[in-house]
Amino acid sequence: MHDEMSILRLILDASLLVQLVMLILVLASVASWAMMFRKRAQLRQAVEEAEEFEDRFWSGGNLAEIYARIEPTEEVDGAMERIFRAGFREFSRMRKQTGVPGEAQVEAAQRAMRIALAREEDDLEQHLPFLATVGSVSPYIGLFGTVWGIMNSFRALGMQQQATLATVAPGIAEALIATALGLFAAIPAVIGYNRYANAAERTAGRYETFMEEFISILQRHSHSTPAMPERSTERRSD
């Protein structure tokens, strides 16, 4: 309890600029933790939604029926469903037009899915640049507060005729707290960025793999009759 009160007293006795630096670092730490919890929930939900849709998609069935079940729930479906919907919608639109070759139908669907995939990748990477910024900048902000605090301590020391360790120690200690807060904000942010950036990349890769597999299915259908076959998807072999 005595140590906690001492640290609190050092913070309260610090100069205004050092206190401002500490406040910035605390706010950055709180914001980064909030974003990490949010990103964790988002990525977990994305994986669950992808698994659920893949189970439905690869269980076999009519593509038109799968599309019909997705379309009314446009606001609540998952990312993989949105990619599928974008490709199938464009493929169906091109297929209804006369004289459009099968390659053009597939290319149109592929472009639509690429656009949808880019949106989903942007959503997965949201807030990650902030974590990277906190992780890289916070130590330098803390170091700035430390340098400023030590500079003020030595200036005060120079105005005294007799200098002792007890005179200069509090100023140096309060300055070092800024460095500690900088590391406290930076280390979790760097760990969170590395972890969630990797998870976002894996999830985006999963979307892209599905898209390529779906394009293969559309390529087979593009050479068939305009009516969609009843059995339009096949379970992948592991």
N, C-alpha and C positions, 0 to 999 in steps of 0.2 A: 504493500500500500504506500509505503514511504517512497519507493522508487517511482511508482505511477504518479504520485503527486509531484515528485521532482521533475519528471519529464514534462508534465503538464505545466509546471511553473516555468520551465525553460522555454516552452512554446509561447506562453503568455508574455514572457519577458523579451522575446525576440523582437527584432526591428520589424517595422511594418512590411518592408519588402520581403523579408524572410518568411513572415507569416503568410503573405500573399502566395509565395512559392509553395509553401506547405499546403495551403488551401487548394491550389490548382492540382497538386499531386493527389490529394485525397479525393477530390472530385473526379479526376481521371481514373483513379483506381476503382471507385464506386461504379462509374459508367462502364468501365471495361468488364467488371464482374457481371453487371446486369446484362451486357451484350453477350457475354459468354454463356450465361444461363439461357438466354433467349435463343442463341444459335444452337445450343445443345438440343433444346426442345424442337426447334425447327428441323434440324437434320434427322433427329429420331423419327419425327412424324413423316418426313419425306421418304425415309427407308421403309417404314411401315406401309405407307400408301403405295409405294412402288411394288412391294412384295404382294400386296393384296391385288393390285391390278394385273401383275404378271400371272398370278394364279388363275385369275379369270380369263385372261387373254390366251394363255397357252393350254388351257383345259380343252380347247377346241370349240368351235362354234362359228356362227355367222358374223362377219365383221359388221354388217349393217345393224345387227341386233346389239352388238356391243356398243356401237356408236349411238344407237337410239337410247340405250340406258344411261349413257354419259351426258348427252346433250342437254337434258333438262336440268342437270345439276352443275351448270357451268361455274357457279361461284364457289362450290365446295369440293370439286374433284381435285385429284392430285396432279403433280407435275407430269408424270408419265402419261396420264390420261389426256392432259392438255396437248401433249406432243402427238399422241395418237389421233386425237380429234382434229388437230390442224392438218395432219397429213391425209386422213381419210376424207375430210370435207373437201379438200382441194382435189384429191384423186377422183372422188365421185362427181364433182363439178366438171372436171375435164372429160370424164368418161361419158357424160351425158351429151357432150358436144360431138357432132358428127365430123369425121375426117381427121380427128386428132390421133396421131400415132401413139402406140403404147409407151414408147420412150419418153414422149413429151408429157404424158400423164404422170409417169413416175417422177420425172424431173420436177414437175410442178409440185407434186406432193413432197418431194425431198426439200425443195426450197422453203415450203411452208413449215416443215418440221424443223429445219435449220433455224428459222426465225424464232419458233417457239422454244427450241433448245437454248438459244442465246438468251432469251428472257429468263428461263429457269436458271441458267448458270449465273446470270447477274443477281438473281434473288438469293441463290446459295452463297454468293460471295459478299452479300450485303453485310456491313459492319466490320468485315475482316480488315479493310485498310485502316480503320480506326484503331483496332487492336495492334496492328503493326506500328502505327504512329506512336501510340502510348509506349509500346515496348522499346522503341528506338530513341524517343525523345525524352522520356521521363528521367533517365539517369543524368542527362545533361541539364535539365531544369533543376534537379536536386543539387547538382554540382554548382550551378550558378548561385543557388541560395547559400551553399556552404562557403563558397569563395567570398560572397558579399558579407556573410556573418563573420568570417575570420578577419576580413579586412576591417570591419568595424571594431572588432576586438583589439586589433593591433593599433588602430587609431586611438582608441580609448587608453590603451596601455602606454602609448607615447606621451599622453598628457599627464601621466602620473610620475612622480619623482621616484617612487620605489615600487617596483613590479614584483609580484609574487605569483605563484601558480594559482592560488585561490582567486586572484584578480582576473586572470585571463581564461581560466578553465570554463566558467559558465558560458562565455561568449562562444568559445570553440565548440562546446558541447551542443549548444542550440543550433549552431551552424551544421554540425554533423547529422543532426536529426533530419535536415533537409535531404542529405544524401541517402539516409536510410529510407525515407519516404519515397524517394525516387526509385530505389531498388524494389521497394515494396509494391510500387505500381507497375514497374517494368517487367519483373520476372513472371508474374501470373499472366500478363498480357502476351508476352512472347510464347509461353507454353500454350496458352489458349489459341493464339493465332496458328501456330504450327499444327496443333491437333485438329482444329476445325477447318483449316485450309485443306489439310489432307483428306478429311472426311468429305468436304464439299467436292473435292476433285474426284474422289471415288464415286460419289453419288452422281455427279455429272457424267462420268464415264459409263455408269450403268444406264443412264438415259440414252447416251449415244449408242451403246451396244444394242439396246432395244430398237432404236430408230433404224439402225442398219439392218437388223433382222426383219423389221416390219417392211422396209423397202424391198427386201428380197421377196417377201410375200406379195407385195404389190406388183413386182416385176412379173411374177408368175401369172397373176390375175390380169395384167395388162394385155396378155396375148389370148385370153379366153373370151367368152361371149360377154356382152354387156351386163348380164345378170350375175350377181355375186353368187358363187357356189355356197351351198349350205354349210359345208365344212371348210372353213376358210383358214383356220390356223391349225398347226400341228405342234404337239409338245416337242420341245427341243430335247435332243439326246445329250446327256451329260458326257 
